[in-house]
Amino acid sequence: MDDKNKNRRKLETPTRLGIAPWALAVVLVAAGVLIAGSAFSSGSVPALADHDNIACNDGVPAGWSCVPLVNKPQSGPGVTAPAFGEIIYRYVDSDTMWLSVRPVPPYDTVLAGAQFCLDDDNEPFDLAGGGNNGPNHCTGGSAAAVNISDGTALVPGFEAEPDNDNAGGLNGQYEVRVVTMVEDGVADGLTYFEFNNIDGYSYFAYHVNLTGPGASTASTQAFWQFVASTDTPTPTDTPAPTPTPEESCLIRLPPLPPICI
């Protein structure tokens, strides 16, 4: 038997399972793809492989800002713990915001039903109301004067919304509440939602539920404020004055006057 037929015989020799080795390899590879695909489609939003369990501690790309997602009952402006995730956001321009949600270990899954509230002043952040459903929380249809679905309508202009926050001495509503978030793209490794027409809005709250292996579902919120750029313009140097050239005179004998140039 020549070498070519010997090699062909080896390829066609069945294993104890009745499958040729090359066919068994194909089956194993296919099984691996199915397993990997099943894990990837679990709906989880993976944190960075090297991200620790402290929100906004690392892994925030340049040009983005981060605010912790805090357990809802304790959440409020300036509160950073206990945090189970983070909101990473970026102002693309004065009218557009990109926003990404990322859980931190042991949480790894962002659940549906997020709510995003916007306001043009800080009245909803008056903590005097307090409580689990205080007026500073972004939960439920009564949290804002106007409710819209992401992807179906622009955020209404801030000047057109009712600014009745302090009526009767009570905490008011947010101007707008956005639900049914729609992913718009990926930038710097972050999947983000894009919100347009936000010029004039200065206070924001985001509510979302997180979960993970061995972790109970956590109702979380993040709060942040738009801070306009305060860059000081570089002063323009005052140009130095042009020196006056000295006169040069030719002295002549009297009564002739000198000649100066």
C-alpha positions in Angstrom: 0.0 0.0 0.0 1.5 3.4 -1.0 1.8 6.3 1.5 -1.2 8.2 0.0 -3.6 5.2 0.6 -2.1 4.7 4.1 -3.0 8.4 5.0 -6.4 8.0 3.5 -7.0 4.8 5.6 -6.0 6.7 8.7 -8.5 9.5 8.0 -11.3 7.1 7.4 -10.6 4.8 10.4 -13.6 5.0 12.8 -13.2 5.6 16.5 -14.9 3.4 19.1 -17.8 5.8 18.8 -18.1 5.0 15.1 -17.0 8.5 14.1 -13.9 9.3 12.1 -11.5 11.5 14.1 -11.9 14.5 11.7 -15.7 14.3 12.1 -15.4 14.1 15.9 -13.3 17.3 15.8 -15.9 19.1 13.8 -18.6 18.0 16.3 -16.5 19.2 19.3 -15.8 22.6 17.7 -19.5 23.1 16.8 -20.5 22.2 20.4 -18.0 24.8 21.7 -19.5 27.5 19.5 -23.0 26.6 20.7 -21.9 26.8 24.4 -20.1 30.1 23.9 -23.1 31.5 22.0 -25.5 30.5 24.8 -23.3 32.2 27.4 -23.0 35.4 25.4 -26.7 35.7 24.8 -27.6 35.5 28.5 -28.5 39.1 28.5 -25.8 40.1 30.9 -23.7 43.3 30.5 -20.2 42.2 31.3 -18.0 44.4 33.4 -14.4 44.9 32.5 -12.4 41.8 33.3 -10.1 43.7 35.6 -12.9 46.0 37.1 -13.0 45.8 40.9 -16.2 45.9 42.9 -16.0 49.6 43.7 -18.2 51.8 41.4 -16.3 54.4 39.3 -13.0 53.3 40.7 -11.5 52.2 37.4 -12.2 51.5 33.8 -13.7 54.8 33.0 -12.6 55.9 29.5 -11.1 59.3 28.9 -13.7 62.0 28.2 -16.5 60.2 30.1 -17.7 60.9 33.7 -19.0 58.3 36.2 -21.5 58.3 39.0 -22.4 55.3 41.3 -25.7 53.5 41.1 -26.7 53.4 44.8 -29.2 51.2 46.5 -32.5 53.1 46.0 -33.6 53.5 49.7 -30.2 55.2 50.5 -29.8 57.0 47.2 -29.7 60.7 46.7 -27.5 63.6 45.4 -24.0 63.1 46.5 -24.6 59.6 48.0 -22.0 57.1 46.7 -22.7 53.9 48.8 -23.8 51.2 48.9 -23.2 51.1 45.1 -23.9 48.1 42.9 -23.2 49.6 39.5 -22.3 52.8 37.7 -23.6 55.3 35.1 -20.9 56.3 32.7 -22.0 59.4 30.7 -20.5 61.8 28.2 -21.7 65.2 26.8 -21.1 64.9 23.1 -22.2 68.5 22.9 -24.4 70.9 24.8 -27.5 69.2 23.3 -26.5 65.5 23.3 -25.7 63.0 26.1 -24.4 59.4 25.8 -25.2 57.2 28.7 -24.0 53.7 29.6 -25.0 51.4 32.5 -22.4 49.0 33.9 -22.9 46.7 37.0 -19.9 45.9 39.2 -19.2 42.5 40.8 -21.0 40.5 41.9 -23.8 42.1 39.8 -23.4 41.5 36.1 -26.9 41.9 34.6 -28.9 45.0 33.8 -32.6 44.3 33.8 -35.3 46.0 31.6 -37.5 48.8 32.9 -34.9 51.6 33.5 -36.2 55.1 34.0 -34.3 58.4 33.2 -35.5 61.7 34.7 -34.4 65.2 33.7 -35.0 68.6 35.3 -33.9 72.2 34.7 -33.5 73.0 38.4 -32.7 71.2 41.6 -36.1 71.2 43.4 -36.6 67.4 43.0 -33.4 67.0 45.0 -34.8 68.6 48.1 -34.3 65.7 50.5 -36.8 67.0 53.1 -39.3 64.5 51.7 -37.0 61.6 52.1 -38.3 58.0 52.2 -38.1 55.2 49.7 -40.4 56.9 47.2 -39.4 60.5 48.0 -39.8 63.2 45.4 -36.1 62.9 44.5 -36.6 59.4 43.2 -37.1 58.7 39.5 -39.7 55.9 39.7 -43.3 55.7 38.4 -45.4 57.8 36.1 -46.0 60.5 38.7 -42.3 61.2 39.1 -42.3 63.6 36.2 -44.7 66.0 34.5 -44.1 64.4 31.1 -43.4 60.8 30.2 -41.9 59.7 26.9 -40.5 56.5 25.4 -36.9 56.5 24.2 -36.5 56.2 20.4 -40.0 57.5 19.7 -39.8 61.2 20.5 -37.2 63.9 21.4 -36.9 65.1 24.9 -39.2 68.1 25.1 -37.5 71.5 25.3 -36.9 72.5 28.9 -38.6 75.9 28.5 -41.8 74.2 27.4 -42.2 72.1 30.5 -44.1 73.1 33.7 -41.7 74.6 36.2 -44.0 74.2 39.2 -41.6 72.4 41.5 -42.1 74.4 44.6 -45.9 74.9 44.4 -47.5 75.0 47.8 -44.1 74.6 49.5 -43.9 70.9 48.4 -41.2 69.1 46.5 -42.1 69.0 42.8 -41.8 66.6 39.9 -39.1 66.1 37.4 -39.8 67.8 34.1 -39.4 64.6 31.9 -39.2 60.9 32.6 -37.9 58.6 29.8 -38.7 54.9 29.7 -38.1 51.9 27.3 -34.4 52.6 26.6 -33.1 51.9 23.2 -29.4 51.2 22.6 -27.9 53.6 20.0 -24.3 52.6 19.6 -20.9 51.6 21.0 -18.1 53.9 21.8 -14.9 53.3 23.8 -16.1 49.8 24.5 -19.3 51.1 26.1 -22.8 50.4 24.7 -24.7 53.6 25.2 -28.1 55.3 24.9 -28.2 58.7 23.2 -30.5 61.5 24.5 -30.9 64.6 22.4 -32.4 68.0 23.0 -31.1 68.1 26.6 -29.8 71.6 26.4 -31.2 73.5 29.3 -31.6 70.5 31.6 -29.1 70.5 34.4 -30.2 67.7 36.9 -30.5 64.0 36.0 -31.6 60.8 37.8 -31.4 57.2 36.5 -33.2 54.3 38.0 -32.4 50.7 37.0 -32.5 47.2 38.6 -29.4 45.0 38.6 -28.8 41.4 39.4 -26.1 38.7 39.3 -25.2 35.1 40.3 -25.8 34.7 44.0 -27.0 38.3 44.3 -30.5 39.5 44.9 -32.1 42.0 42.6 -31.0 45.5 43.5 -33.1 48.6 42.8 -30.5 51.4 42.2 -30.4 55.1 41.3 -27.7 57.5 40.3 -27.9 61.3 40.4 -25.7 63.9 38.7 -25.7 67.5 37.6 -24.6 69.2 34.4 -21.7 71.5 35.1 -20.9 74.0 32.4 -17.3 74.5 31.3 -15.6 77.2 33.3 -12.4 77.3 31.3 -10.7 80.6 31.6 -9.7 82.1 28.3 -6.0 82.6 27.8 -5.3 86.3 27.8 -3.9 87.9 24.7 -0.4 89.4 25.1 -0.2 93.2 24.8 2.1 93.9 21.9 5.2 95.8 22.7 5.3 99.4 21.5 7.3 100.1 18.4 10.4 102.1 19.4 10.8 105.6 18.0 14.0 105.8 15.9 16.5 108.4 17.2 17.1 111.5 15.2 20.3 111.9 13.3 21.4 115.6 12.7 24.1 117.1 10.5 25.5 120.2 12.4 26.4 123.0 10.0 28.3 126.3 10.7 26.0 129.2 11.7 24.0 130.8 10.4 23.0 127.5 8.7 20.5 125.4 10.8 21.3 121.7 11.4 19.7 119.0 9.1 18.0 116.2 11.0 16.6 113.0 9.6 
